[in-house]
Amino acid sequence: MSASPALPALPVHHRTVTVRGHEIFYREAGPADAPVLLLLHGFPTSSHMFRDLIPRLAHRYRLIAPDHLGFGRSAAPDAADFPYTFAELAALTSAFTETLGLDRFALYIQDYGSPIGLRLALAHPERITAIISQNGNAYEEGLGADAWAPVLALIADRTPETEAPVRAIRSLDGIRWQYETGVPAEFRELLSPDAWHHDAALMAREGQDAIQLGLIADYGTNFALYPAFQEYFRTSRVPLLAVWGEGDEVFLPAGAEAFRHDLPDAEIHLLPTGHFALETHAPQIASLIDDFLKRHVPKAQ
C-alpha cells in the first residue's frame, strides 16, 4: 500500500493586535472556521516554542499563539507602569481572545501558560473545549524541590539576597539548563541551540529584570488557586491530555499523574525528554493532540 501524499504546508501568519492599549504579537495558522487551539507559552520563552507544532496541526485546527505581555515580541511596558502579575496577564489574555472573537477554544498550557490558561478557565469555563497540559502544573505534587527552592525563597521574602539566584535562572546558562536537563543523549542532537540563544537575547532586554522578578515573586498566587483549579476539573469534567517531558526537573511526572485525582479519564503520556518537550518530540505531541481533539472537540474530524 502506498503512503498517503503529504499535505502542502500552510502559511503561519505573524500578527499584532492592540489589547487594552498594549501591542500583543501572535502567530496564527489554519482555517478560520476550524476548531481553535490557543497555545500559551511558558518562561522564559514565547510563541517561538510552538514553531514546530503549529504547521503539523494547521490543516485541521485554527492555531493561535500569543506572546504574553513582557515576553517575545509583544510590548513590554516598564514594570513601574504595568503590574506584572499572573492575574493581570490572564485578564489581558482573556481580552486578547475577545478581541479576536474567540468564544470557544481548546487550551495548550505549558509552564507559565498553565496558571494563565487555568485562570481563563475559571473565569469562563463555558469557553474551554479541552485542555492539553505540557509540563504545566495544577497540583503541588510534581514541583521539583531543587528547582523550586530559590523561587519559594523569593516568594517568602523578596530581598536582594533572594533575588540573586532567581535572576540567574534567566541567564544564558540558566535558560540552556532548562532546555537540556532531562533530555536523554539519544535526543540531544535534536535540540537547537538557537532556541535558548533566542530566549536569552529577549530576556536580556532593558526592563526585563524587574518584569521577570515581579512575575516570579507573584507565583505564590498561583499556588493559592490550585484548589480552585482542581474544583474546576471536578465540576467541568473538561477533557484533558497531559503530554509531559518525564525528565523535567521543574515539573516532575507526578504533576501529570495528579490530574487523575480530579479527572479520572485524563490521558497521560510521559515522553523521554525534558521541560521543553516540543524541541525533541513535536511530531509525537502533534499526533497525540490530533487524536485527542478529534475525539473530544466538535468539528475536529
C-alpha positions, 0 to 999 in steps of 0.5 A: 500500500502506498503512503498517503501524499503529504499535505502542502504546508500552510502559511503561519501568519505573524500578527499584532493586535492592540489589547487594552492599549498594549501591542500583543504579537501572535502567530496564527495558522489554519482555517478560520472556521476550524476548531481553535487551539490557543497555545500559551507559552511558558518562561522564559520563552514565547510563541517561538516554542510552538514553531514546530507544532503549529504547521503539523496541526494547521490543516485541521485546527485554527492555531493561535499563539500569543506572546504574553505581555513582557515576553517575545515580541509583544510590548513590554511596558516598564514594570513601574507602569504595568503590574506584572502579575499572573492575574493581570496577564490572564485578564489581558489574555482573556481580552486578547481572545475577545478581541479576536472573537474567540468564544470557544477554544481548546487550551495548550498550557505549558509552564507559565501558560498553565496558571494563565490558561487555568485562570481563563478557565475559571473565569469562563469555563463555558469557553474551554473545549479541552485542555492539553497540559505540557509540563504545566502544573495544577497540583503541588505534587510534581514541583521539583524541590531543587528547582523550586527552592530559590523561587519559594525563597523569593516568594517568602521574602523578596530581598536582594539576597533572594533575588540573586539566584532567581535572576540567574535562572534567566541567564544564558546558562540558566535558560540552556539548563532548562532546555537540556536537563532531562533530555536523554543523549539519544535526543540531544542532537535534536535540540537547537541551540538557537532556541535558548540563544533566542530566549536569552537575547529577549530576556536580556532586554532593558526592563526585563529584570524587574518584569521577570522578578515581579512575575516570579515573586507573584507565583505564590498566587498561583499556588493559592488557586490550585484548589480552585483549579482542581474544583474546576476539573471536578465540576467541568469534567473538561477533557484533558491530555497531559503530554509531559517531558518525564525528565523535567526537573521543574515539573516532575511526572507526578504533576501529570499523574495528579490530574487523575485525582480530579479527572479520572479519564485524563490521558497521560503520556510521559515522553523521554525528554525534558521541560521543553518537550516540543524541541525533541518530540513535536511530531509525537505531541502533534499526533497525540493532540490530533487524536485527542481533539478529534475525539473530544472537540466538535468539528475536529474530524 
